[in-house]
Amino acid sequence: DELFLVIGSDMLFTFAEWHEYRYILSQCTLAVASRQEDESEELARAVRLLRVNDGANILFLSYEPYPASSTEIRKALAEGKHPAGLDEEVYRYIQQHGYYLE
């Protein structure tokens, strides 16, 4: 089986700062969802560095961007709010297990 880690392009820009990022790259292919059309040059540079320096396998996803970021969702959850667009069942699960509390 092949594993994929789906991340937004914003996470790709700081991926080399993640804990054990080289291990992650050795275990999966990064599937990157670009959030903005105007970031192509910066994104190409980040991809090139990870491929050359770390042997990363990276592919791009074509999709209709969702108007929220994981950072915004985590922030709302930490503030005890139900983030817009988060499925009700997922929200209940997060609440039941106490995830994302400050």
N, CA, C and O atoms as a MOPAC input file, in Angstrom:
PM7 MOZYME 1SCF
protein

 N      0.83600 1    -1.18300 1     0.00000 1
 C      0.00000 1     0.00000 1     0.00000 1
 C      0.87700 1     1.24100 1     0.00000 1
 O      1.99200 1     1.23300 1     0.52300 1
 N      0.36600 1     2.28500 1    -0.58300 1
 C      1.05900 1     3.56600 1    -0.57300 1
 C      0.27500 1     4.52800 1     0.30700 1
 O     -0.94400 1     4.64800 1     0.18300 1
 N      0.98000 1     5.20500 1     1.18900 1
 C      0.34400 1     6.17000 1     2.07800 1
 C      0.53000 1     7.58000 1     1.54500 1
 O      1.56600 1     7.91900 1     0.97400 1
 N     -0.50500 1     8.39800 1     1.74700 1
 C     -0.48000 1     9.79700 1     1.34300 1
 C     -0.81100 1    10.65400 1     2.54800 1
 O     -1.70400 1    10.32900 1     3.33000 1
 N     -0.08700 1    11.74600 1     2.69200 1
 C     -0.39700 1    12.73600 1     3.71200 1
 C     -0.90300 1    13.95700 1     2.97300 1
 O     -0.15300 1    14.59600 1     2.23500 1
 N     -2.16100 1    14.28300 1     3.16600 1
 C     -2.77100 1    15.42100 1     2.48600 1
 C     -2.56400 1    16.66700 1     3.34300 1
 O     -2.96300 1    16.71500 1     4.50700 1
 N     -1.93500 1    17.66500 1     2.74600 1
 C     -1.67800 1    18.92100 1     3.44800 1
 C     -2.00100 1    20.08800 1     2.52800 1
 O     -1.99300 1    19.94900 1     1.30500 1
 N     -2.28100 1    21.22600 1     3.12100 1
 C     -2.45700 1    22.44500 1     2.35300 1
 C     -1.09500 1    23.01500 1     1.99400 1
 O     -0.09600 1    22.72400 1     2.65200 1
 N     -1.06200 1    23.81800 1     0.96100 1
 C      0.20600 1    24.40300 1     0.53500 1
 C      0.83800 1    25.24100 1     1.64300 1
 O      2.06200 1    25.35700 1     1.70500 1
 N      0.02700 1    25.82400 1     2.51200 1
 C      0.57400 1    26.60700 1     3.61300 1
 C      1.43100 1    25.74000 1     4.53200 1
 O      2.42200 1    26.21800 1     5.08500 1
 N      1.06300 1    24.48000 1     4.69800 1
 C      1.84600 1    23.56000 1     5.52600 1
 C      3.12000 1    23.11000 1     4.81300 1
 O      4.12800 1    22.82400 1     5.45900 1
 N      3.07600 1    23.04800 1     3.48900 1
 C      4.26300 1    22.65000 1     2.73100 1
 C      5.39000 1    23.66100 1     2.91900 1
 O      6.56000 1    23.28600 1     2.98200 1
 N      5.03800 1    24.93700 1     3.00800 1
 C      6.05800 1    25.97900 1     3.14900 1
 C      6.87600 1    25.82900 1     4.42500 1
 O      8.02700 1    26.26200 1     4.47200 1
 N      6.30100 1    25.22100 1     5.45900 1
 C      7.02000 1    25.04400 1     6.72800 1
 C      7.26500 1    23.57200 1     7.05000 1
 O      7.62100 1    23.23000 1     8.17800 1
 N      7.07700 1    22.71200 1     6.06800 1
 C      7.16100 1    21.26900 1     6.32600 1
 C      8.53300 1    20.85700 1     6.87200 1
 O      8.61000 1    19.98400 1     7.73600 1
 N      9.60500 1    21.46500 1     6.38600 1
 C     10.94800 1    21.11000 1     6.84700 1
 C     11.17900 1    21.49100 1     8.31100 1
 O     12.20300 1    21.12200 1     8.88700 1
 N     10.24700 1    22.22100 1     8.91700 1
 C     10.34900 1    22.57400 1    10.33000 1
 C      9.57900 1    21.59000 1    11.21600 1
 O      9.67900 1    21.66300 1    12.44000 1
 N      8.82000 1    20.68000 1    10.62400 1
 C      8.04400 1    19.70300 1    11.38500 1
 C      8.97600 1    18.74500 1    12.11900 1
 O     10.07700 1    18.45000 1    11.65400 1
 N      8.52700 1    18.27400 1    13.24900 1
 C      9.26000 1    17.25200 1    14.00000 1
 C      9.31300 1    15.97000 1    13.16800 1
 O      8.28500 1    15.49800 1    12.68100 1
 N     10.50200 1    15.41300 1    13.00800 1
 C     10.69200 1    14.15100 1    12.27700 1
 C     10.17800 1    14.21300 1    10.83100 1
 O      9.67900 1    13.22000 1    10.30200 1
 N     10.30400 1    15.38300 1    10.20200 1
 C      9.74700 1    15.52500 1     8.85300 1
 C     10.39400 1    14.57500 1     7.84700 1
 O      9.72100 1    14.10400 1     6.93000 1
 N     11.68200 1    14.28500 1     8.00000 1
 C     12.34000 1    13.35500 1     7.06800 1
 C     11.76500 1    11.95000 1     7.21500 1
 O     11.60300 1    11.23500 1     6.22500 1
 N     11.46200 1    11.56000 1     8.43300 1
 C     10.82900 1    10.25300 1     8.64500 1
 C      9.46200 1    10.22000 1     7.96000 1
 O      9.12000 1     9.24300 1     7.29300 1
 N      8.68800 1    11.28400 1     8.12800 1
 C      7.37100 1    11.36100 1     7.48700 1
 C      7.52300 1    11.20100 1     5.98000 1
 O      6.78200 1    10.44400 1     5.35300 1
 N      8.49000 1    11.92000 1     5.39900 1
 C      8.71100 1    11.83900 1     3.95500 1
 C      9.12400 1    10.44000 1     3.50500 1
 O      8.81500 1    10.02300 1     2.38900 1
 N      9.82300 1     9.72000 1     4.37700 1
 C     10.25400 1     8.36400 1     4.01300 1
 C      9.09700 1     7.36500 1     4.04800 1
 O      9.20600 1     6.26600 1     3.50400 1
 N      8.00200 1     7.74400 1     4.68200 1
 C      6.88200 1     6.83300 1     4.86400 1
 C      5.69600 1     7.09100 1     3.93900 1
 O      4.81800 1     6.23800 1     3.80900 1
 N      5.66100 1     8.25400 1     3.29700 1
 C      4.47200 1     8.59600 1     2.51200 1
 C      4.78100 1     9.57600 1     1.39100 1
 O      5.87600 1    10.13000 1     1.29600 1
 N      3.79500 1     9.76300 1     0.56400 1
 C      3.82100 1    10.78800 1    -0.47500 1
 C      3.01500 1    11.97200 1     0.02800 1
 O      1.91500 1    11.80000 1     0.55300 1
 N      3.55300 1    13.16700 1    -0.12900 1
 C      2.79700 1    14.36100 1     0.23100 1
 C      1.83700 1    14.68800 1    -0.90300 1
 O      2.24300 1    14.80800 1    -2.05900 1
 N      0.58100 1    14.82900 1    -0.56900 1
 C     -0.44200 1    15.24800 1    -1.52600 1
 C     -0.82000 1    16.66600 1    -1.14400 1
 O     -1.46400 1    16.89000 1    -0.11900 1
 N     -0.42200 1    17.62000 1    -1.96500 1
 C     -0.54200 1    19.03300 1    -1.61700 1
 C     -1.73800 1    19.66700 1    -2.32100 1
 O     -1.90300 1    19.56700 1    -3.53600 1
 N     -2.55400 1    20.31600 1    -1.51700 1
 C     -3.70900 1    21.05000 1    -2.02600 1
 C     -3.37400 1    22.52800 1    -1.96100 1
 O     -3.25000 1    23.09200 1    -0.87400 1
 N     -3.22600 1    23.16000 1    -3.11700 1
 C     -2.88800 1    24.57000 1    -3.16500 1
 C     -4.10800 1    25.40800 1    -2.80500 1
 O     -5.19500 1    25.20100 1    -3.34400 1
 N     -3.92000 1    26.35200 1    -1.89300 1
 C     -5.03300 1    27.16700 1    -1.41700 1
 C     -5.20300 1    28.44900 1    -2.22700 1
 O     -6.28900 1    29.02800 1    -2.25300 1
 N     -4.13700 1    28.89000 1    -2.88600 1
 C     -4.20800 1    30.16100 1    -3.60600 1
 C     -3.55600 1    30.00500 1    -4.96700 1
 O     -2.54300 1    29.32000 1    -5.10600 1
 N     -4.13600 1    30.63900 1    -5.96100 1
 C     -3.60900 1    30.54000 1    -7.31100 1
 C     -2.30900 1    31.31200 1    -7.48900 1
 O     -1.50700 1    30.95800 1    -8.35300 1
 N     -2.07900 1    32.34100 1    -6.71000 1
 C     -0.92500 1    33.21400 1    -6.92000 1
 C      0.34200 1    32.76900 1    -6.20000 1
 O      1.30400 1    33.53600 1    -6.14400 1
 N      0.37800 1    31.57300 1    -5.65600 1
 C      1.54400 1    31.12500 1    -4.91100 1
 C      2.41700 1    30.15800 1    -5.70100 1
 O      3.30200 1    29.53100 1    -5.12000 1
 N      2.20100 1    30.01800 1    -6.99500 1
 C      2.85700 1    28.98300 1    -7.77700 1
 C      4.38600 1    29.05100 1    -7.74100 1
 O      5.03500 1    28.01000 1    -7.63900 1
 N      4.96600 1    30.22500 1    -7.82000 1
 C      6.43100 1    30.34000 1    -7.80000 1
 C      7.00200 1    29.93400 1    -6.44200 1
 O      7.98100 1    29.19100 1    -6.36900 1
 N      6.39200 1    30.42000 1    -5.38100 1
 C      6.84200 1    30.06900 1    -4.03000 1
 C      6.64200 1    28.57700 1    -3.76400 1
 O      7.48600 1    27.93000 1    -3.14500 1
 N      5.53100 1    28.04800 1    -4.23000 1
 C      5.23600 1    26.62800 1    -4.05900 1
 C      6.23600 1    25.76600 1    -4.82300 1
 O      6.71700 1    24.76400 1    -4.29300 1
 N      6.55000 1    26.13600 1    -6.04700 1
 C      7.52200 1    25.39000 1    -6.85500 1
 C      8.88200 1    25.35500 1    -6.16200 1
 O      9.56400 1    24.33100 1    -6.18600 1
 N      9.27700 1    26.46200 1    -5.55000 1
 C     10.55900 1    26.53100 1    -4.83600 1
 C     10.55800 1    25.58600 1    -3.62100 1
 O     11.53600 1    24.87600 1    -3.38800 1
 N      9.47300 1    25.57800 1    -2.85900 1
 C      9.37400 1    24.70800 1    -1.67800 1
 C      9.40900 1    23.23800 1    -2.09100 1
 O     10.06400 1    22.42100 1    -1.44500 1
 N      8.70500 1    22.90800 1    -3.16300 1
 C      8.68700 1    21.52700 1    -3.66300 1
 C     10.08100 1    21.11300 1    -4.11600 1
 O     10.55200 1    20.02600 1    -3.78300 1
 N     10.73200 1    21.97700 1    -4.87000 1
 C     12.07000 1    21.67800 1    -5.37700 1
 C     13.04100 1    21.39800 1    -4.23000 1
 O     13.81700 1    20.44400 1    -4.29600 1
 N     13.00500 1    22.21700 1    -3.18500 1
 C     13.89900 1    22.01900 1    -2.03600 1
 C     13.64800 1    20.68200 1    -1.35200 1
 O     14.59700 1    19.96300 1    -1.04000 1
 N     12.39400 1    20.34100 1    -1.11700 1
 C     12.08900 1    19.07000 1    -0.45600 1
 C     12.45700 1    17.87100 1    -1.33400 1
 O     12.92000 1    16.85000 1    -0.82500 1
 N     12.25500 1    17.98900 1    -2.62800 1
 C     12.61000 1    16.88700 1    -3.53000 1
 C     14.12400 1    16.70300 1    -3.60400 1
 O     14.62100 1    15.58300 1    -3.49200 1
 N     14.84700 1    17.78700 1    -3.79000 1
 C     16.29600 1    17.71000 1    -3.94600 1
 C     16.98700 1    17.37100 1    -2.62900 1
 O     17.82600 1    16.47200 1    -2.58300 1
 N     16.64300 1    18.07800 1    -1.56700 1
 C     17.32600 1    17.89800 1    -0.28200 1
 C     16.90000 1    16.65000 1     0.47400 1
 O     17.69600 1    16.06200 1     1.20600 1
 N     15.63300 1    16.24000 1     0.29900 1
 C     15.11200 1    15.16600 1     1.13900 1
 C     14.49100 1    14.00500 1     0.37000 1
 O     13.97600 1    13.06700 1     0.97800 1
 N     14.53300 1    14.05600 1    -0.94900 1
 C     13.97900 1    12.96500 1    -1.75600 1
 C     12.47300 1    12.81400 1    -1.63400 1
 O     11.94400 1    11.71200 1    -1.78100 1
 N     11.78800 1    13.89600 1    -1.37100 1
 C     10.33500 1    13.85100 1    -1.15000 1
 C      9.57600 1    13.46500 1    -2.41800 1
 O      9.91600 1    13.89300 1    -3.52100 1
 N      8.54500 1    12.64900 1    -2.23200 1
 C      7.56500 1    12.37200 1    -3.28300 1
 C      6.39200 1    13.31100 1    -3.02000 1
 O      5.77900 1    13.27000 1    -1.95400 1
 N      6.08800 1    14.15500 1    -4.00200 1
 C      5.04800 1    15.16300 1    -3.82600 1
 C      4.15900 1    15.18200 1    -5.05500 1
 O      4.64200 1    15.17700 1    -6.18700 1
 N      2.86400 1    15.20200 1    -4.82300 1
 C      1.92500 1    15.38000 1    -5.92000 1
 C      0.94100 1    16.46700 1    -5.53600 1
 O      0.78400 1    16.80100 1    -4.36200 1
 N      0.28300 1    17.00900 1    -6.54300 1
 C     -0.65900 1    18.09900 1    -6.30200 1
 C     -2.07900 1    17.63800 1    -6.55300 1
 O     -2.35100 1    16.88700 1    -7.49000 1
 N     -2.97000 1    18.09400 1    -5.71100 1
 C     -4.38000 1    17.76100 1    -5.83200 1
 C     -5.10500 1    18.89200 1    -6.54100 1
 O     -4.85700 1    20.06900 1    -6.28200 1
 N     -5.98500 1    18.52200 1    -7.42400 1
 C     -6.82200 1    19.50600 1    -8.09500 1
 C     -8.19400 1    19.43900 1    -7.44000 1
 O     -8.83800 1    18.39000 1    -7.44600 1
 N     -8.63600 1    20.54300 1    -6.88400 1
 C     -9.89100 1    20.54500 1    -6.14900 1
 C    -10.41900 1    21.96900 1    -6.01800 1
 O     -9.71100 1    22.94000 1    -6.28400 1
 N    -11.64100 1    22.06800 1    -5.61300 1
 C    -12.25200 1    23.35800 1    -5.30700 1
 C    -11.88200 1    23.69000 1    -3.86100 1
 O    -12.31200 1    22.98400 1    -2.94900 1
 N    -11.10200 1    24.73800 1    -3.62500 1
 C    -10.64900 1    25.04900 1    -2.26800 1
 C    -11.79600 1    25.26100 1    -1.28900 1
 O    -12.81000 1    25.87900 1    -1.61400 1
 N    -11.61100 1    24.73400 1    -0.08800 1
 C    -12.55900 1    24.92000 1     0.99900 1
 C    -12.19300 1    26.22400 1     1.69800 1
 O    -11.01300 1    26.45300 1     1.96000 1
 N    -13.15500 1    27.08200 1     2.00900 1
 C    -12.83800 1    28.42200 1     2.51800 1
 C    -12.45300 1    28.48600 1     4.00000 1
 O    -12.76100 1    29.47600 1     4.66400 1
 N    -11.79700 1    27.46900 1     4.52600 1
 C    -11.35300 1    27.49700 1     5.91300 1
 C     -9.99200 1    26.82700 1     5.99400 1
 O     -9.64100 1    26.00900 1     5.14400 1
 N     -9.24400 1    27.17200 1     7.00000 1
 C     -7.94200 1    26.54900 1     7.18700 1
 C     -7.94800 1    25.74800 1     8.48300 1
 O     -8.74600 1    26.00800 1     9.38300 1
 N     -7.05300 1    24.77400 1     8.56500 1
 C     -6.96600 1    23.96900 1     9.78100 1
 C     -6.59200 1    24.84000 1    10.97000 1
 O     -7.03200 1    24.58800 1    12.09200 1
 N     -5.78000 1    25.86300 1    10.72800 1
 C     -5.40000 1    26.77800 1    11.80400 1
 C     -6.62700 1    27.49300 1    12.36200 1
 O     -6.78400 1    27.60800 1    13.57800 1
 N     -7.49700 1    27.97500 1    11.47000 1
 C     -8.71900 1    28.66100 1    11.91200 1
 C     -9.64600 1    27.70500 1    12.66000 1
 O    -10.26000 1    28.08600 1    13.65600 1
 N     -9.74800 1    26.47500 1    12.18500 1
 C    -10.60900 1    25.48100 1    12.83500 1
 C    -10.08400 1    25.16200 1    14.22400 1
 O    -10.85900 1    25.13000 1    15.18100 1
 N     -8.76700 1    24.92200 1    14.35700 1
 C     -8.18900 1    24.62200 1    15.67700 1
 C     -8.36900 1    25.78900 1    16.63500 1
 O     -8.64700 1    25.58700 1    17.81700 1
 N     -8.21300 1    27.01100 1    16.13100 1
 C     -8.37200 1    28.19800 1    16.97800 1
 C     -9.80500 1    28.29000 1    17.50200 1
 O    -10.01700 1    28.52800 1    18.69100 1
 N    -10.77500 1    28.10500 1    16.63200 1
 C    -12.18200 1    28.15600 1    17.05000 1
 C    -12.47000 1    27.07300 1    18.08700 1
 O    -13.14400 1    27.33300 1    19.08400 1
 N    -11.96700 1    25.87000 1    17.86000 1
 C    -12.18600 1    24.78000 1    18.81000 1
 C    -11.56600 1    25.09400 1    20.16600 1
 O    -12.17000 1    24.83300 1    21.20600 1
 N    -10.35900 1    25.65400 1    20.15300 1
 C     -9.69200 1    26.00900 1    21.41500 1
 C    -10.46400 1    27.07500 1    22.17900 1
 O    -10.38800 1    27.14700 1    23.40600 1
 N    -11.21600 1    27.91000 1    21.44100 1
 C    -12.03700 1    28.94700 1    22.06100 1
 C    -13.41900 1    28.43200 1    22.43900 1
 O    -14.26000 1    29.19800 1    22.91000 1
 N    -13.66100 1    27.13500 1    22.23700 1
 C    -14.94400 1    26.53900 1    22.59200 1
 C    -16.04400 1    26.79700 1    21.58900 1
 O    -17.22300 1    26.62900 1    21.90200 1
 N    -15.67400 1    27.20600 1    20.37500 1
 C    -16.65600 1    27.51000 1    19.33800 1
 C    -16.76400 1    26.34900 1    18.35300 1
 O    -15.82700 1    25.56800 1    18.18300 1
 N    -17.91700 1    26.25300 1    17.71400 1
 C    -18.12900 1    25.27000 1    16.65300 1
 C    -17.74100 1    25.94100 1    15.33700 1
 O    -18.44600 1    26.83500 1    14.86800 1
 N    -16.61600 1    25.51500 1    14.73400 1
 C    -16.16700 1    26.16900 1    13.50100 1
 C    -17.16500 1    25.99800 1    12.36100 1
 O    -17.74200 1    24.92600 1    12.18100 1
 N    -17.35800 1    27.05200 1    11.60700 1
 C    -18.23900 1    26.99000 1    10.43800 1
 C    -17.71800 1    25.93600 1     9.47500 1
 O    -16.52000 1    25.86600 1     9.20400 1
 N    -18.62400 1    25.12400 1     8.96400 1
 C    -18.26200 1    24.12300 1     7.96900 1
 C    -17.77400 1    22.80600 1     8.53300 1
 O    -17.56600 1    21.85700 1     7.77700 1
 N    -17.58400 1    22.72000 1     9.84700 1
 C    -17.14200 1    21.45500 1    10.44000 1
 C    -18.35700 1    20.56900 1    10.67500 1
 O    -19.31300 1    20.97000 1    11.33900 1
 N    -18.30900 1    19.38100 1    10.13200 1
 C    -19.40300 1    18.42700 1    10.25400 1
 C    -19.80900 1    18.25400 1    11.72100 1
 O    -18.95600 1    18.18300 1    12.60500 1
 N    -21.10300 1    18.18800 1    11.96600 1
 C    -21.62400 1    18.08300 1    13.33900 1
 C    -21.09900 1    16.84100 1    14.05100 1
 O    -20.74100 1    16.90900 1    15.22700 1
 N    -21.04900 1    15.72700 1    13.36400 1
 C    -20.57300 1    14.48200 1    13.98100 1
 C    -19.08800 1    14.58100 1    14.34900 1
 O    -18.67400 1    14.09300 1    15.40000 1
 N    -18.30400 1    15.20000 1    13.49800 1
 C    -16.88200 1    15.40500 1    13.78700 1
 C    -16.72900 1    16.33300 1    14.99200 1
 O    -15.90800 1    16.08800 1    15.87600 1
 N    -17.51900 1    17.38300 1    15.01700 1
 C    -17.47000 1    18.32300 1    16.14100 1
 C    -17.80000 1    17.61800 1    17.45900 1
 O    -17.11000 1    17.82100 1    18.45900 1
 N    -18.83700 1    16.80100 1    17.46700 1
 C    -19.20800 1    16.05400 1    18.67700 1
 C    -18.07800 1    15.13200 1    19.12100 1
 O    -17.79000 1    15.04100 1    20.31500 1
 N    -17.44800 1    14.46300 1    18.19700 1
 C    -16.34400 1    13.55200 1    18.51100 1
 C    -15.19400 1    14.32800 1    19.16400 1
 O    -14.63200 1    13.89100 1    20.16800 1
 N    -14.85800 1    15.46400 1    18.59000 1
 C    -13.78900 1    16.30300 1    19.13800 1
 C    -14.14000 1    16.75300 1    20.55400 1
 O    -13.28900 1    16.72900 1    21.44400 1
 N    -15.39300 1    17.16200 1    20.76400 1
 C    -15.83600 1    17.59700 1    22.08400 1
 C    -15.80500 1    16.45100 1    23.09900 1
 O    -15.36300 1    16.63700 1    24.23200 1
 N    -16.26600 1    15.28800 1    22.69900 1
 C    -16.31000 1    14.11900 1    23.60300 1
 C    -14.91600 1    13.71500 1    24.07200 1
 O    -14.74400 1    13.26300 1    25.20400 1
 N    -13.92700 1    13.87700 1    23.20400 1
 C    -12.57700 1    13.44800 1    23.54000 1
 C    -11.67500 1    14.58800 1    24.03200 1
 O    -10.51300 1    14.35900 1    24.36800 1
 N    -12.20300 1    15.79800 1    24.07400 1
 C    -11.45200 1    16.92600 1    24.61300 1
 C    -10.27900 1    17.36800 1    23.75200 1
 O     -9.30200 1    17.90700 1    24.27200 1
 N    -10.36100 1    17.15100 1    22.45200 1
 C     -9.28200 1    17.55700 1    21.55800 1
 C     -9.28500 1    19.07000 1    21.36000 1
 O    -10.32900 1    19.71700 1    21.43300 1
 N     -8.11600 1    19.61200 1    21.11100 1
 C     -7.90600 1    21.02000 1    20.73800 1
 C     -8.28600 1    22.01100 1    21.82900 1
 O     -8.61800 1    23.15900 1    21.53500 1
 N     -8.24000 1    21.58600 1    23.05900 1
 C     -8.50000 1    22.51700 1    24.16300 1
 C     -7.22300 1    23.29000 1    24.46300 1
 O     -6.11900 1    22.76500 1    24.31900 1
 N     -7.38500 1    24.54500 1    24.88300 1
 C     -6.20000 1    25.36100 1    25.24100 1
 C     -5.61800 1    24.88600 1    26.53300 1
 O     -4.62300 1    25.43900 1    27.00200 1

